[in-house]
């Protein structure tokens, strides 16, 4: 009897598991782009199909893929007939969701407006598009009953946008700051390990973390676009109207690494939006020299880290890989499988506006001039000095706390004399005066 009962019970359990695993509905998807990110999403959907069906009760079917060359063979598990290079054919496809992963704002903008305008949900990894037109696209979607999801546009696999939306049910944060560009962080890490800039850049390209032209990564433009999106979600400011003060790492990222090492720290490209007055926020992207033991200094290679200050004793932090096809594809999939589409409407209702940064910080100011010339320039502007170091034709100082506006005459004078000025915020403990 026992053996017979067991024989009957086991298949019944298997049938129950199989029944739970059967997808209950199909999501028809049109995918714009099948490059690093789009291709990674296709492969992820294929390899995870059973798990997606079992956990979410859905089957994701990619019915159309927009590419530049529909005849080119691609290493993805899709039949050749789904590919098209015809934008009009693509936007006319009857689907449940459009996923946009082509970048830029021209063709992507056409696709986004067509999808949202006819009431189709749009999921995008395109930070340029969201930063320049996110508010208008969200408004278009509201009118047509569609949602705009863009969690993959910021942070790669790091759930920055969803974390902010989940946290900000009542009050906006005090600040959001962090490393938002995995490519530049990877390059800085390689420079710290002894590579030169071309080697570091080549390694980033080899790992699929950078395009051949990674100017937007290294000059802070990519980070600034992501920060504008963060400010939109956190403070409700239209990202297309938000001024972001930006200092990039070009043309010589290795100089930043060298100066930071001389001061006993590490340099990171940090993005920050913060409340600085009752109704005013400021947004900055700048190199920051941080202590070796800090969480940002320990964030290496392509990892991102974002800290959200909520007025608690310490910030809430999220971190993880922030560049590459697989991390971004994972974030796209998270948006796709979200049971409740998350739109930008969750941004705070309180009105904030962008204001000039009134805060005082210590700064590294460097130039290819003598220490005497550099000190004289700073003294003319009334900025007190904490330390100064000089080598042949290349000097740098660390100032005492000063507002950004106070540095402008110094930077302008050094630039006018072709001294290749370099500026970074310094968050190290006070260092002694060194006239060597």
C-alpha positions in Angstrom: 0.0 0.0 0.0 2.7 2.4 0.9 4.6 1.8 -2.4 1.4 2.3 -4.4 0.5 5.5 -2.6 4.0 6.9 -3.2 3.8 6.0 -6.9 0.5 8.0 -7.2 1.6 10.9 -5.1 4.9 11.8 -6.8 3.5 12.2 -10.3 0.7 14.4 -8.9 3.3 16.7 -7.3 5.1 16.9 -10.6 1.9 17.7 -12.5 1.2 20.5 -10.0 4.7 22.0 -10.5 4.3 21.7 -14.2 0.9 23.4 -14.1 2.4 26.3 -12.1 5.2 26.7 -14.6 2.9 27.0 -17.6 2.7 30.7 -18.8 -0.8 32.1 -18.5 -0.3 34.9 -21.0 2.1 36.1 -23.7 3.8 39.5 -23.8 4.4 40.5 -27.4 7.5 42.7 -27.6 9.0 44.9 -30.4 12.7 45.5 -29.7 14.6 48.5 -31.1 18.3 47.6 -31.3 20.1 44.3 -31.2 23.6 45.5 -30.3 25.4 45.0 -27.0 22.3 45.7 -24.9 19.5 44.5 -27.2 21.4 41.3 -28.0 22.1 40.6 -24.3 18.3 41.0 -23.6 17.4 38.6 -26.4 19.8 36.0 -25.0 18.7 36.6 -21.4 15.0 36.1 -22.4 15.9 32.9 -24.2 18.0 31.4 -21.4 15.5 32.4 -18.7 12.3 31.5 -20.5 11.4 28.6 -18.2 12.2 30.5 -15.1 10.2 33.5 -16.3 7.2 31.3 -17.1 7.3 29.5 -13.7 7.8 32.7 -11.6 5.8 35.3 -13.5 3.3 33.2 -15.5 4.2 34.9 -18.8 5.9 34.0 -22.0 7.8 36.9 -23.7 7.7 36.7 -27.5 9.9 39.1 -29.5 7.9 39.6 -32.7 9.9 42.4 -34.4 13.5 43.7 -34.0 14.7 47.0 -35.5 18.3 47.0 -36.8 20.4 49.0 -39.2 21.0 45.9 -41.5 18.3 43.3 -41.4 20.4 40.9 -43.6 23.4 40.7 -41.2 23.7 37.5 -39.2 23.6 38.0 -35.4 24.5 35.7 -32.5 21.0 35.7 -31.1 18.3 33.0 -30.9 15.8 34.7 -33.3 14.5 33.7 -36.7 15.7 36.0 -39.5 12.2 37.1 -40.4 11.7 39.2 -37.2 14.4 41.7 -38.2 13.7 44.9 -40.1 15.4 48.1 -40.9 12.2 49.9 -41.7 11.2 52.2 -38.9 7.7 52.7 -40.1 7.1 48.9 -40.2 8.6 48.6 -36.7 6.4 51.3 -35.1 3.3 49.9 -36.8 3.7 46.5 -35.2 0.9 45.4 -33.0 2.6 44.6 -29.7 2.1 44.9 -25.9 5.5 46.5 -25.2 8.1 48.4 -27.1 11.7 48.1 -25.7 14.1 50.7 -27.0 17.8 50.1 -26.8 19.3 52.0 -29.7 20.5 55.1 -28.0 20.5 58.7 -29.3 17.4 60.8 -29.6 16.3 61.0 -33.2 15.1 57.6 -34.3 14.6 56.7 -30.6 12.4 59.7 -30.2 10.2 58.7 -33.2 9.8 55.2 -31.8 9.0 56.5 -28.3 6.4 59.0 -29.4 4.7 56.5 -31.8 4.5 53.8 -29.1 3.3 56.0 -26.2 1.0 58.0 -28.5 -1.0 54.8 -29.4 -1.1 53.6 -25.8 1.7 51.1 -25.9 4.0 50.7 -23.0 7.6 51.8 -23.6 10.7 50.5 -21.8 14.0 52.2 -22.5 17.6 52.1 -21.5 18.2 55.5 -23.3 19.4 58.1 -20.8 19.9 60.7 -23.5 16.2 60.4 -24.6 14.8 60.4 -21.1 17.0 63.3 -20.0 16.0 65.4 -23.0 12.4 64.5 -23.4 11.3 62.3 -20.5 8.8 64.7 -19.1 7.0 65.3 -22.4 7.1 61.5 -23.2 5.6 60.8 -19.8 2.8 63.3 -20.4 2.1 61.8 -23.9 1.8 58.4 -22.3 -0.6 59.7 -19.6 -2.9 61.1 -22.2 -2.9 57.8 -24.2 -3.0 55.5 -21.2 0.6 54.2 -21.6 3.5 54.0 -19.2 7.2 55.0 -19.7 9.7 52.8 -17.8 13.4 53.8 -17.8 15.0 52.0 -14.9 17.7 50.6 -17.2 18.8 54.2 -18.2 20.5 54.8 -14.9 22.9 52.5 -13.1 23.0 49.3 -15.3 22.1 46.5 -12.9 21.9 48.9 -9.9 18.2 49.5 -9.2 18.6 53.3 -8.7 15.3 54.5 -10.2 13.1 51.8 -8.6 14.8 52.3 -5.2 14.1 56.1 -5.4 10.5 55.5 -6.4 10.0 53.0 -3.6 11.5 55.3 -1.0 9.9 58.6 -2.0 6.3 58.0 -1.1 6.2 61.1 1.1 9.4 63.2 1.3 12.1 63.9 -1.2 15.7 62.9 -0.2 18.2 65.3 1.2 20.6 64.2 -1.5 21.4 61.5 -4.0 25.1 61.0 -4.9 27.2 58.4 -6.4 29.2 56.8 -9.2 26.9 56.5 -12.2 29.2 55.6 -15.1 30.9 52.2 -15.1 33.2 53.0 -18.1 34.9 56.0 -16.5 35.2 54.1 -13.2 36.8 51.1 -14.9 39.3 53.4 -16.6 40.2 55.1 -13.4 40.7 51.8 -11.7 43.0 50.6 -14.4 45.0 53.8 -14.2 45.4 53.3 -10.5 46.7 49.8 -11.2 49.5 51.2 -13.5 47.9 51.2 -17.0 48.2 54.2 -19.2 45.1 55.8 -20.6 45.1 54.1 -24.1 45.6 50.7 -22.4 42.8 51.3 -19.9 40.5 52.4 -22.6 41.3 49.5 -24.8 40.6 47.1 -21.9 37.2 48.8 -21.3 36.3 48.3 -25.0 37.5 44.7 -25.0 35.1 44.0 -22.0 32.2 45.6 -23.8 32.1 48.5 -21.4 32.9 51.3 -23.8 32.3 52.4 -27.4 35.2 53.3 -29.7 34.4 56.9 -28.9 33.8 57.1 -25.1 34.0 60.9 -24.9 30.6 61.1 -23.2 31.7 58.7 -20.5 34.9 60.4 -19.8 33.8 64.1 -20.0 30.9 63.5 -17.6 28.1 64.1 -20.2 26.7 60.6 -19.8 26.7 60.9 -16.0 25.1 64.4 -16.2 22.2 62.9 -18.3 21.7 60.2 -15.7 21.8 62.7 -12.9 19.1 64.8 -14.5 16.9 61.7 -14.6 17.7 61.0 -10.9 16.8 64.6 -10.1 13.5 64.3 -12.0 12.4 61.2 -10.0 13.7 62.6 -6.7 12.7 66.2 -6.9 10.2 66.5 -9.8 12.3 68.8 -11.9 11.9 68.4 -15.7 15.3 66.9 -16.7 15.4 68.8 -20.0 15.4 72.1 -18.1 17.9 71.2 -15.3 21.3 72.7 -15.4 24.1 70.3 -14.3 27.5 71.8 -13.4 30.0 69.4 -15.0 33.7 68.8 -14.7 34.9 65.8 -16.7 38.1 63.8 -16.6 39.4 64.7 -20.0 41.8 65.4 -21.5 44.2 63.7 -19.0 42.5 61.4 -16.6 45.9 60.2 -15.3 46.6 63.6 -13.9 43.6 63.3 -11.5 44.8 59.8 -10.5 48.3 61.1 -9.9 47.3 64.1 -7.8 44.8 62.0 -5.8 47.5 59.4 -5.0 49.9 62.2 -3.9 47.3 63.3 -1.4 46.7 59.8 -0.1 43.3 59.3 -1.7 41.5 58.1 -4.9 39.6 60.0 -7.5 36.1 59.1 -8.5 33.7 60.8 -10.9 30.8 61.6 -8.6 27.3 62.8 -9.5 25.2 64.6 -6.9 21.9 66.3 -6.6 21.2 67.8 -3.2 18.8 70.1 -1.5 20.8 73.3 -0.6 17.9 75.6 0.2 14.3 75.0 1.3 13.0 74.8 -2.3 16.3 74.7 -4.2 18.5 71.9 -5.5 21.9 71.9 -7.1 23.2 69.2 -9.5 26.9 68.6 -10.1 29.1 66.0 -11.8 32.8 66.4 -10.8 35.9 64.5 -9.9 36.1 64.0 -6.1 39.2 62.9 -4.2 37.9 60.5 -1.5 39.7 58.7 1.3 41.1 55.2 0.5 38.8 53.6 3.1 35.6 55.2 1.8 32.9 53.2 0.1 33.4 55.2 -3.2 37.2 54.5 -3.2 36.4 50.8 -2.8 33.9 50.9 -5.7 36.2 49.7 -8.5 36.1 48.7 -12.2 32.7 49.0 -13.8 30.7 49.0 -10.5 28.4 51.8 -9.7 27.4 53.0 -6.2 24.6 55.3 -5.3 23.9 56.7 -1.8 20.5 58.3 -0.9 20.5 60.6 2.1 17.1 60.6 3.8 18.1 62.4 7.0 18.8 59.2 8.8 22.1 58.4 10.6 23.5 57.0 7.4 22.6 56.9 3.7 20.8 54.0 2.0 23.1 52.6 -0.7 22.8 50.4 -3.7 25.7 49.1 -5.8 26.6 46.7 -8.6 27.9 46.5 -12.2 26.9 49.7 -14.0 28.1 49.1 -17.6 28.0 46.3 -20.1 25.3 44.5 -22.0 24.3 41.9 -19.4 23.7 44.3 -16.5 21.6 46.7 -18.6 19.7 43.9 -20.1 18.9 42.6 -16.6 17.5 46.0 -15.7 15.4 46.0 -18.9 14.0 42.6 -18.0 13.2 43.8 -14.5 11.1 46.6 -15.9 9.5 44.3 -18.5 8.4 41.8 -15.8 7.3 44.4 -13.2 3.7 43.5 -12.3 2.9 47.2 -11.9 4.3 49.5 -14.6 6.3 52.2 -12.9 5.9 55.6 -14.4 7.5 59.0 -13.7 4.2 60.1 -12.1 5.6 59.0 -8.7 8.0 62.0 -8.6 7.4 64.4 -5.8 4.5 66.9 -6.1 6.4 69.6 -4.2 8.0 72.1 -6.6 11.8 72.4 -6.5 14.0 74.6 -8.7 17.7 74.5 -9.6 19.8 77.1 -7.8 23.6 77.9 -7.7 25.5 75.8 -5.3 26.2 77.9 -2.2 28.2 75.2 -0.4 31.9 75.5 0.5 34.3 72.6 -0.3 38.0 72.1 -0.3 39.4 71.9 -3.8 42.4 70.6 -5.6 43.5 73.3 -8.1 46.4 72.3 -10.4 48.2 74.0 -13.3 51.3 73.7 -15.3 52.8 76.8 -13.7 55.2 77.4 -10.8 53.9 77.1 -7.2 54.6 80.9 -6.8 52.3 81.7 -9.8 49.6 79.4 -8.6 49.6 80.8 -5.1 49.6 84.3 -6.4 46.5 83.6 -8.6 44.6 82.1 -5.6 45.7 84.9 -3.3 44.3 87.4 -5.7 40.9 85.7 -5.5 41.1 85.5 -1.7 40.9 81.8 -1.4 42.9 80.4 1.6 45.3 77.5 1.0 45.6 74.3 3.0 48.6 72.8 1.2 50.7 73.3 -1.9 53.0 71.0 -3.8 55.2 71.6 -6.8 57.3 69.8 -9.3 58.9 71.1 -12.5 56.3 73.2 -14.2 53.4 71.4 -12.5 51.9 72.6 -9.2 48.8 71.8 -7.3 47.2 73.2 -4.1 44.4 72.1 -1.8 42.3 75.0 -0.8 40.4 75.5 2.4 36.6 75.4 2.0 35.4 77.8 -0.7 32.3 78.1 -2.9 32.5 77.0 -6.5 31.8 80.6 -7.7 35.0 81.8 -5.9 37.1 79.5 -8.1 35.9 80.8 -11.4 38.4 83.7 -11.7 41.3 81.3 -10.8 40.3 78.8 -13.4 39.8 81.5 -16.0 43.2 83.1 -15.4 45.0 79.8 -15.5 43.2 78.8 -18.7 44.1 82.2 -20.3 47.8 81.6 -19.6 47.6 78.0 -21.1 48.4 76.4 -17.8 46.0 73.4 -18.4 44.0 74.0 -15.2 42.6 71.0 -13.4 40.0 71.1 -10.6 38.6 68.4 -8.3 36.7 68.4 -5.1 38.6 67.1 -2.1 37.0 65.1 0.7 40.1 64.1 2.6 41.0 65.0 6.2 43.0 68.2 6.4 46.5 67.9 5.0 49.5 69.9 6.2 51.2 72.6 4.2 53.9 71.2 2.0 56.1 73.6 0.0 58.3 70.9 -1.5 
